[in-house]
Amino acid sequence: MLTLSNLKPYPGTKKNRKRVGRGIGSGTGKTCGKGQKGQKSRSGGKPHPWFEGGQMPLQRRLPKRGFTNIFKKIFEVVNLSRIDGVEGIEGEATLEVLKEKGLIKKTKAVKILGNGEISRALTIHAHHFSQSAKEKIEKAGGKAILIK
């Protein structure tokens, strides 16, 4: 019967570790199987993984191009389908109402996009509207009011 007291590893799975530096007769004495001298024979003797043997490294060969506009305005985007899907927005949808309903996180820069349809007349306040959103809001009988 197999119990914890008589468990044994499968034959061939356990291997003794290599004991280096134990005399010339062991085969791994003196230089411990590392050959003679040089960087790789030293302890910790290994260059960093991105070292290319003195060749110009990849990160220095690649061109550093492009431009990041630090003044770029990042809008928080809300689709018309999400506004239409939320209950409790009647008449006016100000930024505070949108934040209260969980459609936006910040009221700094909000853009309304025209994805989806709007079924009721709403007056929506935002910093920016897409052309299709503006058309759909006005078609439903509402207003798109820009905030400066």
C-alpha positions as CSV (number, residue, x, y, z in Angstrom):
1,M,0.0,0.0,0.0
2,L,1.2,3.5,-0.9
3,T,1.5,5.9,2.1
4,L,3.4,9.0,2.9
5,S,6.0,7.0,4.8
6,N,7.0,4.9,1.8
7,L,6.9,7.5,-1.1
8,K,10.0,7.4,-3.3
9,P,10.9,9.5,-6.3
10,Y,10.6,7.9,-9.7
11,P,13.9,6.3,-10.8
12,G,16.1,8.7,-12.7
13,T,14.4,11.9,-11.6
14,K,16.8,12.7,-8.7
15,K,20.3,13.8,-9.7
16,N,23.2,14.7,-7.5
17,R,24.4,18.3,-7.9
18,K,27.8,19.0,-9.5
19,R,30.4,19.5,-6.8
20,V,33.1,21.7,-8.4
21,G,36.6,22.6,-7.2
22,R,37.2,19.3,-5.4
23,G,40.5,18.2,-6.9
24,I,41.9,17.4,-10.3
25,G,40.6,13.8,-10.3
26,S,37.0,14.9,-10.2
27,G,37.1,16.4,-13.7
28,T,35.8,19.7,-12.4
29,G,38.7,20.7,-10.2
30,K,41.0,23.8,-10.3
31,T,39.0,26.0,-12.7
32,C,35.6,24.3,-11.9
33,G,34.7,23.6,-15.6
34,K,34.9,27.3,-16.6
35,G,38.1,27.1,-18.6
36,Q,40.9,29.7,-18.0
37,K,40.6,33.4,-17.3
38,G,38.3,35.8,-19.0
39,Q,35.0,37.5,-18.1
40,K,32.9,34.3,-18.1
41,S,35.2,32.5,-15.7
42,R,34.7,35.2,-13.0
43,S,31.9,35.2,-10.5
44,G,29.1,37.3,-11.7
45,G,31.0,37.6,-15.0
46,K,28.2,38.2,-17.4
47,P,27.3,41.3,-19.3
48,H,23.8,42.7,-19.1
49,P,21.2,41.1,-21.4
50,W,21.0,44.1,-23.9
51,F,24.8,44.2,-24.3
52,E,25.8,43.7,-27.9
53,G,29.5,43.1,-27.6
54,G,30.6,46.7,-28.1
55,Q,28.4,47.1,-31.2
56,M,26.3,50.3,-31.2
57,P,23.3,49.3,-29.0
58,L,19.8,49.1,-30.5
59,Q,18.4,51.8,-28.3
60,R,21.1,54.2,-29.6
61,R,20.8,53.1,-33.3
62,L,17.0,53.8,-33.5
63,P,16.0,57.3,-34.5
64,K,14.4,59.4,-31.9
65,R,11.7,61.1,-33.8
66,G,8.2,62.3,-33.2
67,F,6.6,65.0,-31.2
68,T,4.4,64.9,-28.1
69,N,2.1,67.9,-27.8
70,I,2.1,68.8,-24.1
71,F,-0.8,71.1,-24.6
72,K,-3.1,68.5,-26.2
73,K,-6.6,68.5,-24.8
74,I,-7.8,65.1,-23.6
75,F,-11.6,64.9,-23.6
76,E,-13.7,62.5,-21.6
77,V,-15.9,60.9,-24.2
78,V,-19.6,60.1,-23.8
79,N,-21.8,58.6,-26.5
80,L,-25.4,59.5,-27.1
81,S,-26.4,55.9,-26.6
82,R,-25.1,56.0,-23.0
83,I,-26.9,59.2,-22.2
84,D,-30.2,57.8,-23.7
85,G,-29.8,54.5,-21.7
86,V,-29.6,56.2,-18.3
87,E,-32.9,56.8,-16.5
88,G,-33.4,59.9,-14.4
89,I,-32.0,62.5,-16.8
90,E,-34.9,64.8,-17.6
91,G,-34.8,68.1,-19.5
92,E,-31.2,69.2,-18.9
93,A,-28.0,67.1,-18.8
94,T,-25.4,69.3,-17.2
95,L,-21.9,68.1,-16.4
96,E,-22.9,67.6,-12.7
97,V,-25.8,65.4,-13.7
98,L,-23.6,63.3,-16.0
99,K,-21.0,62.9,-13.2
100,E,-23.8,62.0,-10.7
101,K,-25.1,59.3,-13.1
102,G,-21.6,57.8,-13.5
103,L,-21.1,58.7,-17.2
104,I,-18.1,60.8,-16.6
105,K,-15.4,61.0,-13.9
106,K,-14.2,64.6,-14.3
107,T,-16.0,67.7,-15.5
108,K,-12.9,69.3,-17.0
109,A,-13.2,68.5,-20.7
110,V,-16.2,66.5,-21.9
111,K,-17.0,65.6,-25.5
112,I,-20.3,64.2,-26.7
113,L,-20.1,61.7,-29.6
114,G,-23.0,60.7,-31.9
115,N,-22.8,56.9,-31.5
116,G,-26.3,55.6,-31.1
117,E,-29.6,57.4,-31.1
118,I,-31.3,59.7,-28.6
119,S,-35.1,59.3,-28.2
120,R,-36.0,62.2,-26.0
121,A,-35.5,66.0,-26.1
122,L,-32.6,66.9,-23.9
123,T,-30.5,70.0,-23.4
124,I,-27.0,68.7,-23.1
125,H,-24.1,70.9,-21.8
126,A,-20.5,69.9,-22.9
127,H,-17.2,71.4,-23.9
128,H,-17.3,69.8,-27.4
129,F,-19.8,68.0,-29.6
130,S,-19.2,65.9,-32.7
131,Q,-21.2,67.1,-35.8
132,S,-23.3,63.9,-35.8
133,A,-24.1,64.2,-32.1
134,K,-25.2,67.8,-32.6
135,E,-27.5,66.9,-35.5
136,K,-29.1,63.9,-33.6
137,I,-29.7,66.0,-30.5
138,E,-31.4,68.8,-32.5
139,K,-33.4,66.2,-34.5
140,A,-34.8,64.8,-31.3
141,G,-35.9,68.3,-30.3
142,G,-33.1,69.1,-27.8
143,K,-30.2,71.6,-27.7
144,A,-26.4,71.2,-27.7
145,I,-25.0,73.9,-25.5
146,L,-21.2,74.5,-25.7
147,I,-19.4,75.4,-22.4
148,K,-16.4,77.7,-22.8
